[in-house]
Amino acid sequence: MRENERWLARTAGQHPCQARKGGCSSRPLGSGWRKSIPVRAHPAIQVVLAALALTGCVIAVGLVDYATGSELAFSIFYFFPVGIAAWYLGWGAGAVISIESALAWYLADTLARPEPYPHPFIPAWNAGVRLMTFLTITVLLARLRQALERESRNARIDSLTGAANSRAFYEEADLQLYGLQRYSRPFAVLYLDVDNLKALNDRKGHSSGDEALKATVSTLRQSLRLVDTVARLGGDEFAVLLSEVDESTAMLVASRLQSILRQTVGTKHQVTFSMGIVACSTPGCTVDELIRSADDLMYEAKRGGKDSIRGPSVQDAS
């Protein structure tokens, strides 16, 4: 059995989780074939080491604060480890460092003071206020970091369908080109257009058209591997990055996708799908060239009567 037939045999009729050894796992965009590319992670041991280093900083600041006496203010220096912990390690680690900083500040202030406070409640109150200040900063920084990360993720996702947007697609395609140049791993771009979507909008309203688009993305994701990327590049136009496939395999995959889309989205919403396929197996391709070529082939399929597939060496694969 040829390699492309074996590829289809492994994935045909399977959920993408089943088609991949080891089952399902959530993955960010761009994690597919790049097992050879080192990715920096933050395992628990690194978090613990970072927290211990920040604890050492708090102790050092406390010792300097004590050595310089109560006349010199060192409060600003306690904010650095607190801020670093909250930003890079999260609010939990930030809270721990906040408690340590408040305690170090309390001990340095109490022990370095030549005369004790007139009432023992005063240093306790001051320590509590300092702790609340540190915790407030921790919460604000942690939430700001989370908001920025959320906005960064949303900037790469199509809000309607949940597919990758054009920005994310270009990033993924650039990484595929890197894999081709360094590891000789081919890939293909499938450009897909939902035929007659305007007619569906006119006939049943834009909500029906939106449902068709979302169903298209859902069907594509369920029919493809986790290493492949589905992106929405226009109103009714999608692009799919097929990792580690040559042109003949890509054409077979496109044919299977079209058949599945016809039976699911097409039957329910009375739409069809025109596709253009371009494979890149040798260095020298650019993302813009690939998208332009696949787009041209897709429009060739539409001009030929829609609901068909075009590739560089296959005039009609419908």
Secondary structure, DSSP 8 states (H G I E B T S, - for coil): --HHHHHHHHHTT--TTTTSTT------TT-SSTTSS------HHHHHHHHHHHHHHHHHHHHHHHHT-SSS--HHHHHHHHHHIIIII-HHHHHHHHHHHHHHHHHHHHHH-SS--SSTHHHHHHHHHHHHHHHHHHHHHHHHHHHHHHHHHHTTB-TTT--B-HHHHHHHHHHHHHHHHHH---EEEEEEEEETHHHHHHHH-HHHHHHHHHHHHHHHHHHS-TTSEEEE-SSSEEEEEEET--HHHHHHHHHHHHHHHIIIIIHHHT-EEEEEEEEE-STT--HHHHHHHHHHHHHHHHHTTSS-EEBTTBS---
